[in-house]
Amino acid sequence: MASDDFGRLASSDLQGGGRRSQPGSTLQEATVKSATTYVMFDGNAEEAFEFYKSVLGGELQLVRYRDMGGEEGGNLPEDIGKRVANAALTWRPDQMIMGSDCPPDQTVNYANPAFSVCLDVDDQAEAERIFAGLSDGGQVVMPLDKTEWALLFGMVTDKFSIPWMINLYGGE
C-alpha cells in the first residue's frame, strides 16, 4: 500500500467519528516489534535506574556520554561525561524501561508530565510490592484498588517525579 493510500484511509477513518481501526479493516496494521518507555532525567538517571532495579529486579546496562565513540566522548567536561547517555533495565525478556540524562543544553520539566509508565503485573502480591517500592520517597496519586477495568489499579509518582500506573488485569 502506498503511503498516499494509507494517509487517505487514515483520514477517512478519522472523519468517520474518530474511531480506531479494527482488526480486518482496510488500514494496514503497524509492524512495530515493541514499544518501550524512555524517560529523561536531569543528571540523576543512574540513581533513578538503580532505584528501579531495586524495585523491579533485572539487569541494568548504562552507557555514559564519555564512553560514546568519536572524538567528543573523551573530550567532554567531567560533569557532562559522567552523565548517562543511555540506560536500559530489563527485568523479563519482554519487559524493559530505558532512559538517559538529558543533554546539557536541555532541561526536563516534571511539573506536568504527559505520560505514565504503566506496568501490568501477574498477581496481587507483585502489584503491592512494586507499588510500595515505587511509593518509597514518592507520592501516592491513587491507592491500589479495584476498578472497572482491573482487579487492582494504582498510580504513584516516584521520588524522581516519574509517574507510574500499576495494573493487575482480570477484573469482572
Beta strands, then each sheet from edge to edge (+ up, - down):
strand 1: 37-41
strand 2: 59-64
strand 3: 84-92
strand 4: 95-101
strand 5: 117-120
strand 6: 139-145
strand 7: 152-157
strand 8: 163-168
sheet 1: 1+ 4+ 3- 2+
sheet 2: 5+ 8+ 7- 6+
end
